[in-house]
Amino acid sequence: MELIGPYLAACVLLVVAGVAKAVRPGDTARALAALIPLPLAVLAPLVRVGAAVEALVGAAGLVRPSPWSAGLVTVSYLVFAAFVTVVLVRGGPLASCGCFGTPDTPATRLHVVVVLALAGSATAVAAAVPTQWLPTLLAAQPWHGAPLVPASLLCAGLAYLALGRLAEVGAARRLLGITRGPTT
């Protein structure tokens, strides 16, 4: 259960990303259009449904960790990693993955690394944690989870930055032709 913190972060990110995509499905629909030849008018409602499922999987995994909920979290992240990998390998136009319902969040290899790490933590939890409610799980942690909760939220925030903001910075650097940082 050493990876429960990153697992909780993974669940929080699924909820945030799912809700964001349900509200703003356009960028994710455009990203999917790079692989699935369907009109955006068809893809957008599908994205909303998928986003709602994503948010529910994250919420279920967060509120009641179990082998099943952690397994679903793992599957969610593996599907996303596969999608990004296929697009990156094909060299397709993916200006935005639509991860968090915002434009200009280009998918990168860093996405794949972070997502696979989150999937790994969910897999470890699926293999190790018995079905229980989050308060019961936290009660078994040192200081009843008081350090675990903020550490998990910090982990989620850092993953959000890696998947969103750092990708935007990288895209801006490529657009401006900046290949290296400033020299001294």
Rosetta constraint file for C-alpha pairs under 8 A:
AtomPair CA 1 CA 124 HARMONIC 7.36 0.50
AtomPair CA 1 CA 125 HARMONIC 6.11 0.50
AtomPair CA 1 CA 128 HARMONIC 6.07 0.50
AtomPair CA 1 CA 129 HARMONIC 6.46 0.50
AtomPair CA 3 CA 7 HARMONIC 6.20 0.50
AtomPair CA 3 CA 121 HARMONIC 5.38 0.50
AtomPair CA 3 CA 122 HARMONIC 7.84 0.50
AtomPair CA 3 CA 124 HARMONIC 6.79 0.50
AtomPair CA 3 CA 125 HARMONIC 6.73 0.50
AtomPair CA 4 CA 8 HARMONIC 6.06 0.50
AtomPair CA 4 CA 121 HARMONIC 7.14 0.50
AtomPair CA 4 CA 122 HARMONIC 7.98 0.50
AtomPair CA 4 CA 125 HARMONIC 6.40 0.50
AtomPair CA 5 CA 9 HARMONIC 6.29 0.50
AtomPair CA 5 CA 148 HARMONIC 6.22 0.50
AtomPair CA 5 CA 149 HARMONIC 7.52 0.50
AtomPair CA 5 CA 151 HARMONIC 6.86 0.50
AtomPair CA 5 CA 152 HARMONIC 4.79 0.50
AtomPair CA 5 CA 155 HARMONIC 7.76 0.50
AtomPair CA 6 CA 10 HARMONIC 6.07 0.50
AtomPair CA 6 CA 118 HARMONIC 6.52 0.50
AtomPair CA 6 CA 121 HARMONIC 6.09 0.50
AtomPair CA 6 CA 122 HARMONIC 7.99 0.50
AtomPair CA 6 CA 152 HARMONIC 6.05 0.50
AtomPair CA 6 CA 155 HARMONIC 6.46 0.50
AtomPair CA 6 CA 156 HARMONIC 7.61 0.50
AtomPair CA 7 CA 11 HARMONIC 6.31 0.50
AtomPair CA 7 CA 118 HARMONIC 6.54 0.50
AtomPair CA 7 CA 121 HARMONIC 5.27 0.50
AtomPair CA 7 CA 122 HARMONIC 5.22 0.50
AtomPair CA 7 CA 125 HARMONIC 7.14 0.50
AtomPair CA 8 CA 12 HARMONIC 6.25 0.50
AtomPair CA 8 CA 61 HARMONIC 7.79 0.50
AtomPair CA 8 CA 62 HARMONIC 6.01 0.50
AtomPair CA 8 CA 152 HARMONIC 6.04 0.50
AtomPair CA 9 CA 13 HARMONIC 6.19 0.50
AtomPair CA 9 CA 152 HARMONIC 5.05 0.50
AtomPair CA 9 CA 153 HARMONIC 6.03 0.50
AtomPair CA 9 CA 155 HARMONIC 5.87 0.50
AtomPair CA 9 CA 156 HARMONIC 4.46 0.50
AtomPair CA 10 CA 14 HARMONIC 6.26 0.50
AtomPair CA 10 CA 58 HARMONIC 7.56 0.50
AtomPair CA 10 CA 73 HARMONIC 7.68 0.50
AtomPair CA 10 CA 118 HARMONIC 5.72 0.50
AtomPair CA 10 CA 119 HARMONIC 7.91 0.50
AtomPair CA 10 CA 122 HARMONIC 7.65 0.50
AtomPair CA 10 CA 156 HARMONIC 6.68 0.50
AtomPair CA 11 CA 15 HARMONIC 6.38 0.50
AtomPair CA 11 CA 57 HARMONIC 7.71 0.50
AtomPair CA 11 CA 58 HARMONIC 4.22 0.50
AtomPair CA 11 CA 59 HARMONIC 6.55 0.50
AtomPair CA 11 CA 61 HARMONIC 6.05 0.50
AtomPair CA 11 CA 62 HARMONIC 5.60 0.50
AtomPair CA 11 CA 73 HARMONIC 7.03 0.50
AtomPair CA 12 CA 16 HARMONIC 6.22 0.50
AtomPair CA 12 CA 58 HARMONIC 6.32 0.50
AtomPair CA 12 CA 59 HARMONIC 7.42 0.50
AtomPair CA 12 CA 62 HARMONIC 7.17 0.50
AtomPair CA 12 CA 153 HARMONIC 7.87 0.50
AtomPair CA 12 CA 156 HARMONIC 6.75 0.50
AtomPair CA 13 CA 17 HARMONIC 5.84 0.50
AtomPair CA 13 CA 58 HARMONIC 7.48 0.50
AtomPair CA 13 CA 156 HARMONIC 6.21 0.50
AtomPair CA 13 CA 160 HARMONIC 7.35 0.50
AtomPair CA 14 CA 18 HARMONIC 5.72 0.50
AtomPair CA 14 CA 54 HARMONIC 5.95 0.50
AtomPair CA 14 CA 55 HARMONIC 5.56 0.50
AtomPair CA 14 CA 57 HARMONIC 7.41 0.50
AtomPair CA 14 CA 58 HARMONIC 4.88 0.50
AtomPair CA 14 CA 59 HARMONIC 7.88 0.50
AtomPair CA 15 CA 19 HARMONIC 6.09 0.50
AtomPair CA 15 CA 54 HARMONIC 6.75 0.50
AtomPair CA 15 CA 55 HARMONIC 4.03 0.50
AtomPair CA 15 CA 56 HARMONIC 6.99 0.50
AtomPair CA 15 CA 57 HARMONIC 7.75 0.50
AtomPair CA 15 CA 58 HARMONIC 5.09 0.50
AtomPair CA 15 CA 59 HARMONIC 6.11 0.50
AtomPair CA 16 CA 20 HARMONIC 6.09 0.50
AtomPair CA 16 CA 55 HARMONIC 7.07 0.50
AtomPair CA 16 CA 100 HARMONIC 7.15 0.50
AtomPair CA 17 CA 21 HARMONIC 6.05 0.50
AtomPair CA 17 CA 51 HARMONIC 7.53 0.50
AtomPair CA 17 CA 54 HARMONIC 7.85 0.50
AtomPair CA 17 CA 55 HARMONIC 7.21 0.50
AtomPair CA 17 CA 99 HARMONIC 5.97 0.50
AtomPair CA 17 CA 100 HARMONIC 4.56 0.50
AtomPair CA 17 CA 101 HARMONIC 6.99 0.50
AtomPair CA 18 CA 22 HARMONIC 6.07 0.50
AtomPair CA 18 CA 50 HARMONIC 7.84 0.50
AtomPair CA 18 CA 51 HARMONIC 4.24 0.50
AtomPair CA 18 CA 52 HARMONIC 5.80 0.50
AtomPair CA 18 CA 53 HARMONIC 7.47 0.50
AtomPair CA 18 CA 54 HARMONIC 5.15 0.50
AtomPair CA 18 CA 55 HARMONIC 4.43 0.50
AtomPair CA 18 CA 100 HARMONIC 7.50 0.50
AtomPair CA 19 CA 23 HARMONIC 6.28 0.50
AtomPair CA 19 CA 51 HARMONIC 6.54 0.50
AtomPair CA 19 CA 52 HARMONIC 6.73 0.50
AtomPair CA 19 CA 55 HARMONIC 6.11 0.50
AtomPair CA 20 CA 24 HARMONIC 6.03 0.50
AtomPair CA 20 CA 25 HARMONIC 7.87 0.50
AtomPair CA 20 CA 51 HARMONIC 8.00 0.50
AtomPair CA 20 CA 100 HARMONIC 5.31 0.50
AtomPair CA 20 CA 101 HARMONIC 4.80 0.50
AtomPair CA 20 CA 102 HARMONIC 7.92 0.50
AtomPair CA 21 CA 25 HARMONIC 4.73 0.50
AtomPair CA 21 CA 28 HARMONIC 7.12 0.50
AtomPair CA 21 CA 47 HARMONIC 7.17 0.50
AtomPair CA 21 CA 48 HARMONIC 6.55 0.50
AtomPair CA 21 CA 51 HARMONIC 5.67 0.50
AtomPair CA 21 CA 98 HARMONIC 7.16 0.50
AtomPair CA 21 CA 99 HARMONIC 7.24 0.50
AtomPair CA 21 CA 100 HARMONIC 6.08 0.50
AtomPair CA 21 CA 101 HARMONIC 4.46 0.50
AtomPair CA 22 CA 47 HARMONIC 7.03 0.50
AtomPair CA 22 CA 48 HARMONIC 4.43 0.50
AtomPair CA 22 CA 49 HARMONIC 7.35 0.50
AtomPair CA 22 CA 51 HARMONIC 5.26 0.50
AtomPair CA 22 CA 52 HARMONIC 6.27 0.50
AtomPair CA 22 CA 101 HARMONIC 7.81 0.50
AtomPair CA 23 CA 48 HARMONIC 7.56 0.50
AtomPair CA 23 CA 101 HARMONIC 7.32 0.50
AtomPair CA 24 CA 101 HARMONIC 5.08 0.50
AtomPair CA 24 CA 102 HARMONIC 7.41 0.50
AtomPair CA 25 CA 29 HARMONIC 6.01 0.50
AtomPair CA 25 CA 44 HARMONIC 5.55 0.50
AtomPair CA 25 CA 45 HARMONIC 7.74 0.50
AtomPair CA 25 CA 47 HARMONIC 5.85 0.50
AtomPair CA 25 CA 48 HARMONIC 6.09 0.50
AtomPair CA 25 CA 98 HARMONIC 7.64 0.50
AtomPair CA 25 CA 101 HARMONIC 6.27 0.50
AtomPair CA 26 CA 30 HARMONIC 6.17 0.50
AtomPair CA 26 CA 40 HARMONIC 7.81 0.50
AtomPair CA 26 CA 44 HARMONIC 6.14 0.50
AtomPair CA 26 CA 98 HARMONIC 7.75 0.50
AtomPair CA 26 CA 101 HARMONIC 7.59 0.50
AtomPair CA 27 CA 31 HARMONIC 6.17 0.50
AtomPair CA 27 CA 96 HARMONIC 6.38 0.50
AtomPair CA 27 CA 97 HARMONIC 6.78 0.50
AtomPair CA 27 CA 98 HARMONIC 4.68 0.50
AtomPair CA 27 CA 101 HARMONIC 6.44 0.50
AtomPair CA 27 CA 102 HARMONIC 6.82 0.50
AtomPair CA 27 CA 103 HARMONIC 6.06 0.50
AtomPair CA 28 CA 32 HARMONIC 6.13 0.50
AtomPair CA 28 CA 44 HARMONIC 7.89 0.50
AtomPair CA 28 CA 47 HARMONIC 6.93 0.50
AtomPair CA 28 CA 96 HARMONIC 7.44 0.50
AtomPair CA 28 CA 97 HARMONIC 5.78 0.50
AtomPair CA 28 CA 98 HARMONIC 4.20 0.50
AtomPair CA 28 CA 99 HARMONIC 6.99 0.50
AtomPair CA 28 CA 101 HARMONIC 7.00 0.50
AtomPair CA 29 CA 33 HARMONIC 6.14 0.50
AtomPair CA 29 CA 40 HARMONIC 6.11 0.50
AtomPair CA 29 CA 43 HARMONIC 5.33 0.50
AtomPair CA 29 CA 44 HARMONIC 5.28 0.50
AtomPair CA 29 CA 47 HARMONIC 6.29 0.50
AtomPair CA 29 CA 98 HARMONIC 7.90 0.50
AtomPair CA 30 CA 34 HARMONIC 6.84 0.50
AtomPair CA 30 CA 40 HARMONIC 6.77 0.50
AtomPair CA 31 CA 35 HARMONIC 7.67 0.50
AtomPair CA 31 CA 94 HARMONIC 5.92 0.50
AtomPair CA 31 CA 95 HARMONIC 7.71 0.50
AtomPair CA 31 CA 96 HARMONIC 6.36 0.50
AtomPair CA 31 CA 97 HARMONIC 5.48 0.50
AtomPair CA 31 CA 98 HARMONIC 6.93 0.50
AtomPair CA 32 CA 36 HARMONIC 5.81 0.50
AtomPair CA 32 CA 43 HARMONIC 7.62 0.50
AtomPair CA 33 CA 37 HARMONIC 5.68 0.50
AtomPair CA 33 CA 38 HARMONIC 6.35 0.50
AtomPair CA 33 CA 39 HARMONIC 7.44 0.50
AtomPair CA 33 CA 40 HARMONIC 7.20 0.50
AtomPair CA 33 CA 43 HARMONIC 7.62 0.50
AtomPair CA 34 CA 87 HARMONIC 7.71 0.50
AtomPair CA 34 CA 92 HARMONIC 6.79 0.50
AtomPair CA 34 CA 93 HARMONIC 6.84 0.50
AtomPair CA 34 CA 94 HARMONIC 7.16 0.50
AtomPair CA 35 CA 87 HARMONIC 7.53 0.50
AtomPair CA 38 CA 42 HARMONIC 6.50 0.50
AtomPair CA 38 CA 43 HARMONIC 6.54 0.50
AtomPair CA 39 CA 43 HARMONIC 6.34 0.50
AtomPair CA 40 CA 44 HARMONIC 5.75 0.50
AtomPair CA 41 CA 45 HARMONIC 7.29 0.50
AtomPair CA 42 CA 46 HARMONIC 6.75 0.50
AtomPair CA 43 CA 47 HARMONIC 6.04 0.50
AtomPair CA 44 CA 48 HARMONIC 6.34 0.50
AtomPair CA 45 CA 49 HARMONIC 6.38 0.50
AtomPair CA 46 CA 50 HARMONIC 6.11 0.50
AtomPair CA 47 CA 51 HARMONIC 5.81 0.50
AtomPair CA 48 CA 52 HARMONIC 6.16 0.50
AtomPair CA 49 CA 53 HARMONIC 6.33 0.50
AtomPair CA 50 CA 54 HARMONIC 6.07 0.50
AtomPair CA 51 CA 55 HARMONIC 6.15 0.50
AtomPair CA 52 CA 56 HARMONIC 6.16 0.50
AtomPair CA 53 CA 57 HARMONIC 6.05 0.50
AtomPair CA 54 CA 58 HARMONIC 6.23 0.50
AtomPair CA 54 CA 76 HARMONIC 7.20 0.50
AtomPair CA 55 CA 59 HARMONIC 6.08 0.50
AtomPair CA 56 CA 60 HARMONIC 5.94 0.50
AtomPair CA 57 CA 61 HARMONIC 6.04 0.50
AtomPair CA 57 CA 69 HARMONIC 6.81 0.50
AtomPair CA 57 CA 72 HARMONIC 6.56 0.50
AtomPair CA 57 CA 73 HARMONIC 6.38 0.50
AtomPair CA 58 CA 62 HARMONIC 6.06 0.50
AtomPair CA 58 CA 73 HARMONIC 6.57 0.50
AtomPair CA 59 CA 63 HARMONIC 5.97 0.50
AtomPair CA 60 CA 64 HARMONIC 5.66 0.50
AtomPair CA 60 CA 65 HARMONIC 7.16 0.50
AtomPair CA 60 CA 69 HARMONIC 6.25 0.50
AtomPair CA 61 CA 65 HARMONIC 4.83 0.50
AtomPair CA 61 CA 66 HARMONIC 7.11 0.50
AtomPair CA 61 CA 69 HARMONIC 4.79 0.50
AtomPair CA 61 CA 70 HARMONIC 5.79 0.50
AtomPair CA 61 CA 73 HARMONIC 6.90 0.50
AtomPair CA 62 CA 134 HARMONIC 6.84 0.50
AtomPair CA 63 CA 133 HARMONIC 5.95 0.50
AtomPair CA 63 CA 134 HARMONIC 5.23 0.50
AtomPair CA 64 CA 69 HARMONIC 7.50 0.50
AtomPair CA 64 CA 131 HARMONIC 6.83 0.50
AtomPair CA 64 CA 132 HARMONIC 5.55 0.50
AtomPair CA 64 CA 133 HARMONIC 4.40 0.50
AtomPair CA 64 CA 134 HARMONIC 5.65 0.50
AtomPair CA 65 CA 69 HARMONIC 6.00 0.50
AtomPair CA 65 CA 70 HARMONIC 6.34 0.50
AtomPair CA 65 CA 129 HARMONIC 7.23 0.50
AtomPair CA 65 CA 130 HARMONIC 7.65 0.50
AtomPair CA 65 CA 131 HARMONIC 5.84 0.50
AtomPair CA 65 CA 132 HARMONIC 5.91 0.50
AtomPair CA 65 CA 133 HARMONIC 6.55 0.50
AtomPair CA 65 CA 134 HARMONIC 6.78 0.50
AtomPair CA 66 CA 70 HARMONIC 5.85 0.50
AtomPair CA 66 CA 125 HARMONIC 7.78 0.50
AtomPair CA 66 CA 126 HARMONIC 6.32 0.50
AtomPair CA 66 CA 129 HARMONIC 6.15 0.50
AtomPair CA 66 CA 130 HARMONIC 5.68 0.50
AtomPair CA 66 CA 131 HARMONIC 4.04 0.50
AtomPair CA 66 CA 132 HARMONIC 6.50 0.50
AtomPair CA 67 CA 71 HARMONIC 5.83 0.50
AtomPair CA 67 CA 125 HARMONIC 7.06 0.50
AtomPair CA 67 CA 126 HARMONIC 3.94 0.50
AtomPair CA 67 CA 127 HARMONIC 6.37 0.50
AtomPair CA 67 CA 128 HARMONIC 7.74 0.50
AtomPair CA 67 CA 129 HARMONIC 6.65 0.50
AtomPair CA 67 CA 130 HARMONIC 6.87 0.50
AtomPair CA 67 CA 131 HARMONIC 6.78 0.50
AtomPair CA 68 CA 72 HARMONIC 6.25 0.50
AtomPair CA 68 CA 126 HARMONIC 6.89 0.50
AtomPair CA 69 CA 73 HARMONIC 6.28 0.50
AtomPair CA 69 CA 126 HARMONIC 7.64 0.50
AtomPair CA 70 CA 74 HARMONIC 6.18 0.50
AtomPair CA 70 CA 122 HARMONIC 5.22 0.50
AtomPair CA 70 CA 123 HARMONIC 6.62 0.50
AtomPair CA 70 CA 125 HARMONIC 6.29 0.50
AtomPair CA 70 CA 126 HARMONIC 4.87 0.50
AtomPair CA 71 CA 75 HARMONIC 6.23 0.50
AtomPair CA 71 CA 122 HARMONIC 6.75 0.50
AtomPair CA 71 CA 123 HARMONIC 6.36 0.50
AtomPair CA 71 CA 126 HARMONIC 5.68 0.50
AtomPair CA 72 CA 76 HARMONIC 6.15 0.50
AtomPair CA 73 CA 77 HARMONIC 6.40 0.50
AtomPair CA 73 CA 119 HARMONIC 7.09 0.50
AtomPair CA 73 CA 122 HARMONIC 6.24 0.50
AtomPair CA 74 CA 78 HARMONIC 6.12 0.50
AtomPair CA 74 CA 118 HARMONIC 7.70 0.50
AtomPair CA 74 CA 119 HARMONIC 4.58 0.50
AtomPair CA 74 CA 120 HARMONIC 7.23 0.50
AtomPair CA 74 CA 122 HARMONIC 5.30 0.50
AtomPair CA 74 CA 123 HARMONIC 5.90 0.50
AtomPair CA 75 CA 79 HARMONIC 6.05 0.50
AtomPair CA 75 CA 119 HARMONIC 7.53 0.50
AtomPair CA 76 CA 80 HARMONIC 6.41 0.50
AtomPair CA 77 CA 81 HARMONIC 6.08 0.50
AtomPair CA 77 CA 115 HARMONIC 5.81 0.50
AtomPair CA 77 CA 116 HARMONIC 6.88 0.50
AtomPair CA 77 CA 118 HARMONIC 7.12 0.50
AtomPair CA 77 CA 119 HARMONIC 5.43 0.50
AtomPair CA 78 CA 82 HARMONIC 6.05 0.50
AtomPair CA 78 CA 115 HARMONIC 7.43 0.50
AtomPair CA 78 CA 116 HARMONIC 6.79 0.50
AtomPair CA 78 CA 119 HARMONIC 6.42 0.50
AtomPair CA 79 CA 83 HARMONIC 6.16 0.50
AtomPair CA 80 CA 84 HARMONIC 6.22 0.50
AtomPair CA 80 CA 115 HARMONIC 7.55 0.50
AtomPair CA 81 CA 85 HARMONIC 5.98 0.50
AtomPair CA 81 CA 111 HARMONIC 7.48 0.50
AtomPair CA 81 CA 112 HARMONIC 5.18 0.50
AtomPair CA 81 CA 115 HARMONIC 6.13 0.50
AtomPair CA 81 CA 116 HARMONIC 6.68 0.50
AtomPair CA 82 CA 86 HARMONIC 6.04 0.50
AtomPair CA 83 CA 87 HARMONIC 6.33 0.50
AtomPair CA 84 CA 88 HARMONIC 6.05 0.50
AtomPair CA 84 CA 97 HARMONIC 7.84 0.50
AtomPair CA 84 CA 107 HARMONIC 6.47 0.50
AtomPair CA 84 CA 108 HARMONIC 7.61 0.50
AtomPair CA 84 CA 111 HARMONIC 7.63 0.50
AtomPair CA 84 CA 112 HARMONIC 6.80 0.50
AtomPair CA 85 CA 89 HARMONIC 5.96 0.50
AtomPair CA 85 CA 109 HARMONIC 7.75 0.50
AtomPair CA 85 CA 112 HARMONIC 6.89 0.50
AtomPair CA 86 CA 90 HARMONIC 6.06 0.50
AtomPair CA 87 CA 91 HARMONIC 6.04 0.50
AtomPair CA 87 CA 92 HARMONIC 5.37 0.50
AtomPair CA 87 CA 93 HARMONIC 7.76 0.50
AtomPair CA 87 CA 94 HARMONIC 7.12 0.50
AtomPair CA 88 CA 92 HARMONIC 6.50 0.50
AtomPair CA 88 CA 107 HARMONIC 7.94 0.50
AtomPair CA 88 CA 108 HARMONIC 7.40 0.50
AtomPair CA 88 CA 109 HARMONIC 7.81 0.50
AtomPair CA 94 CA 106 HARMONIC 6.30 0.50
AtomPair CA 94 CA 107 HARMONIC 6.79 0.50
AtomPair CA 95 CA 104 HARMONIC 6.18 0.50
AtomPair CA 95 CA 105 HARMONIC 6.86 0.50
AtomPair CA 95 CA 106 HARMONIC 4.83 0.50
AtomPair CA 95 CA 107 HARMONIC 7.37 0.50
AtomPair CA 96 CA 103 HARMONIC 5.96 0.50
AtomPair CA 96 CA 104 HARMONIC 5.09 0.50
AtomPair CA 96 CA 105 HARMONIC 4.53 0.50
AtomPair CA 96 CA 106 HARMONIC 4.15 0.50
AtomPair CA 96 CA 107 HARMONIC 6.29 0.50
AtomPair CA 97 CA 105 HARMONIC 6.07 0.50
AtomPair CA 97 CA 106 HARMONIC 5.72 0.50
AtomPair CA 97 CA 107 HARMONIC 5.46 0.50
AtomPair CA 98 CA 102 HARMONIC 5.78 0.50
AtomPair CA 98 CA 103 HARMONIC 6.44 0.50
AtomPair CA 98 CA 105 HARMONIC 6.52 0.50
AtomPair CA 99 CA 105 HARMONIC 7.38 0.50
AtomPair CA 99 CA 163 HARMONIC 7.77 0.50
AtomPair CA 99 CA 164 HARMONIC 7.69 0.50
AtomPair CA 100 CA 164 HARMONIC 7.65 0.50
AtomPair CA 104 CA 168 HARMONIC 6.26 0.50
AtomPair CA 105 CA 163 HARMONIC 7.64 0.50
AtomPair CA 105 CA 164 HARMONIC 5.52 0.50
AtomPair CA 105 CA 165 HARMONIC 7.39 0.50
AtomPair CA 105 CA 167 HARMONIC 5.87 0.50
AtomPair CA 105 CA 168 HARMONIC 5.52 0.50
AtomPair CA 106 CA 164 HARMONIC 7.96 0.50
AtomPair CA 106 CA 167 HARMONIC 5.80 0.50
AtomPair CA 106 CA 168 HARMONIC 6.70 0.50
AtomPair CA 106 CA 171 HARMONIC 6.92 0.50
AtomPair CA 107 CA 111 HARMONIC 6.06 0.50
AtomPair CA 107 CA 163 HARMONIC 7.70 0.50
AtomPair CA 107 CA 167 HARMONIC 6.95 0.50
AtomPair CA 108 CA 112 HARMONIC 7.02 0.50
AtomPair CA 108 CA 167 HARMONIC 6.88 0.50
AtomPair CA 109 CA 113 HARMONIC 6.41 0.50
AtomPair CA 110 CA 114 HARMONIC 6.08 0.50
AtomPair CA 110 CA 162 HARMONIC 7.28 0.50
AtomPair CA 110 CA 163 HARMONIC 7.33 0.50
AtomPair CA 111 CA 115 HARMONIC 5.90 0.50
AtomPair CA 111 CA 162 HARMONIC 7.41 0.50
AtomPair CA 111 CA 163 HARMONIC 5.62 0.50
AtomPair CA 112 CA 116 HARMONIC 5.94 0.50
AtomPair CA 113 CA 117 HARMONIC 6.20 0.50
AtomPair CA 114 CA 118 HARMONIC 6.28 0.50
AtomPair CA 114 CA 159 HARMONIC 6.91 0.50
AtomPair CA 114 CA 162 HARMONIC 7.70 0.50
AtomPair CA 114 CA 163 HARMONIC 7.67 0.50
AtomPair CA 115 CA 119 HARMONIC 6.11 0.50
AtomPair CA 116 CA 120 HARMONIC 6.02 0.50
AtomPair CA 117 CA 121 HARMONIC 6.36 0.50
AtomPair CA 118 CA 122 HARMONIC 6.32 0.50
AtomPair CA 119 CA 123 HARMONIC 6.11 0.50
AtomPair CA 120 CA 124 HARMONIC 6.22 0.50
AtomPair CA 121 CA 125 HARMONIC 6.25 0.50
AtomPair CA 122 CA 126 HARMONIC 6.05 0.50
AtomPair CA 123 CA 127 HARMONIC 6.28 0.50
AtomPair CA 124 CA 128 HARMONIC 6.18 0.50
AtomPair CA 125 CA 129 HARMONIC 5.36 0.50
AtomPair CA 132 CA 136 HARMONIC 6.37 0.50
AtomPair CA 132 CA 137 HARMONIC 6.54 0.50
AtomPair CA 133 CA 137 HARMONIC 6.43 0.50
AtomPair CA 134 CA 138 HARMONIC 6.07 0.50
AtomPair CA 135 CA 139 HARMONIC 6.05 0.50
AtomPair CA 136 CA 140 HARMONIC 6.63 0.50
AtomPair CA 137 CA 141 HARMONIC 6.89 0.50
AtomPair CA 138 CA 144 HARMONIC 5.18 0.50
AtomPair CA 138 CA 145 HARMONIC 4.60 0.50
AtomPair CA 139 CA 143 HARMONIC 7.70 0.50
AtomPair CA 139 CA 144 HARMONIC 4.28 0.50
AtomPair CA 139 CA 145 HARMONIC 6.40 0.50
AtomPair CA 140 CA 144 HARMONIC 6.27 0.50
AtomPair CA 140 CA 145 HARMONIC 7.59 0.50
AtomPair CA 141 CA 145 HARMONIC 4.98 0.50
AtomPair CA 141 CA 148 HARMONIC 7.78 0.50
AtomPair CA 142 CA 146 HARMONIC 7.59 0.50
AtomPair CA 142 CA 147 HARMONIC 7.79 0.50
AtomPair CA 143 CA 147 HARMONIC 7.26 0.50
AtomPair CA 145 CA 149 HARMONIC 6.12 0.50
AtomPair CA 146 CA 150 HARMONIC 7.34 0.50
AtomPair CA 147 CA 151 HARMONIC 6.20 0.50
AtomPair CA 148 CA 152 HARMONIC 5.93 0.50
AtomPair CA 149 CA 153 HARMONIC 6.25 0.50
AtomPair CA 150 CA 154 HARMONIC 6.03 0.50
AtomPair CA 151 CA 155 HARMONIC 6.12 0.50
AtomPair CA 152 CA 156 HARMONIC 6.19 0.50
AtomPair CA 153 CA 157 HARMONIC 6.12 0.50
AtomPair CA 154 CA 158 HARMONIC 6.14 0.50
AtomPair CA 155 CA 159 HARMONIC 6.13 0.50
AtomPair CA 156 CA 160 HARMONIC 6.06 0.50
AtomPair CA 157 CA 161 HARMONIC 6.23 0.50
AtomPair CA 158 CA 162 HARMONIC 6.14 0.50
AtomPair CA 159 CA 163 HARMONIC 6.02 0.50
AtomPair CA 160 CA 164 HARMONIC 5.72 0.50
AtomPair CA 160 CA 165 HARMONIC 7.48 0.50
AtomPair CA 161 CA 165 HARMONIC 4.87 0.50
AtomPair CA 161 CA 166 HARMONIC 5.94 0.50
AtomPair CA 162 CA 166 HARMONIC 5.13 0.50
AtomPair CA 162 CA 167 HARMONIC 6.79 0.50
AtomPair CA 163 CA 167 HARMONIC 6.18 0.50
AtomPair CA 164 CA 168 HARMONIC 6.38 0.50
AtomPair CA 165 CA 169 HARMONIC 6.32 0.50
AtomPair CA 166 CA 170 HARMONIC 6.16 0.50
AtomPair CA 167 CA 171 HARMONIC 6.14 0.50
AtomPair CA 168 CA 172 HARMONIC 6.15 0.50
AtomPair CA 169 CA 173 HARMONIC 6.14 0.50
AtomPair CA 170 CA 174 HARMONIC 6.23 0.50
AtomPair CA 171 CA 175 HARMONIC 6.09 0.50
AtomPair CA 172 CA 176 HARMONIC 6.14 0.50
AtomPair CA 173 CA 177 HARMONIC 5.99 0.50
AtomPair CA 173 CA 178 HARMONIC 4.96 0.50
AtomPair CA 173 CA 179 HARMONIC 7.00 0.50
AtomPair CA 174 CA 178 HARMONIC 5.96 0.50
AtomPair CA 174 CA 179 HARMONIC 7.06 0.50
